[in-house]
Amino acid sequence: MTTLYRLLTGEDDSAFCHKVSEALSKGWALHGSPSYAWDQRQGRMYCAQAVIKDVDARYDPSMKLGAQ
């Protein structure tokens, strides 16, 4: 059993929420609280959310984490 980790990032908009929701629908679980950062130059809020998932596979750096 291997625990995989991903950090989902993006502009704080509905597309980011859909990205997180898609990961949850594929069995990933939230890991910790979301983080937010204001980009002064762009005038936009960005966010990040860590997710984890246990898989029955040996970890390999070539794994496509989003496909797990």
C-alpha positions in Angstrom: 0.0 0.0 0.0 1.3 3.4 -1.0 0.0 6.8 0.0 0.1 9.3 -2.8 0.2 13.1 -2.4 -0.9 15.9 -4.7 -1.1 19.6 -4.3 -3.9 21.1 -6.3 -3.4 24.8 -7.2 -5.2 27.4 -9.1 -7.0 30.7 -9.2 -9.8 30.9 -6.6 -12.7 30.3 -8.9 -15.2 27.6 -9.8 -12.6 25.8 -12.0 -10.5 25.2 -8.9 -13.5 23.9 -6.9 -14.2 21.5 -9.8 -10.6 20.3 -9.8 -10.8 19.5 -6.1 -14.3 17.9 -6.5 -13.0 15.7 -9.3 -10.1 14.5 -7.2 -12.5 13.7 -4.3 -14.8 11.8 -6.7 -11.8 9.7 -7.7 -11.1 8.6 -4.1 -8.6 11.3 -3.1 -9.1 12.8 0.4 -8.4 16.3 1.7 -5.2 16.6 3.6 -5.1 19.7 5.8 -6.7 23.0 5.2 -6.6 25.0 2.0 -4.1 27.8 1.6 -4.7 31.1 -0.1 -2.4 33.8 -1.5 -3.1 37.2 -3.1 -1.2 37.9 -6.2 -0.8 41.7 -6.1 0.5 41.9 -9.7 -2.3 39.9 -11.2 -4.9 41.2 -8.8 -6.2 37.6 -8.1 -6.5 35.2 -5.3 -4.9 31.8 -5.7 -5.5 28.7 -3.6 -4.0 25.3 -2.9 -5.4 22.1 -1.4 -3.4 19.0 -0.6 -5.0 15.6 -1.3 -3.9 12.1 -0.5 -4.9 8.6 -1.7 -3.9 5.1 -0.7 -3.3 2.8 -3.7 -2.3 -0.8 -4.1 0.8 -0.1 -6.1 4.4 0.5 -5.5 5.4 4.2 -5.8 7.2 5.1 -9.0 8.1 8.7 -9.9 6.8 8.2 -13.4 3.2 7.6 -12.0 0.6 10.0 -13.4 -0.8 11.0 -10.1 -4.0 12.5 -11.6 -4.7 9.2 -13.3 -4.7 7.3 -10.0 
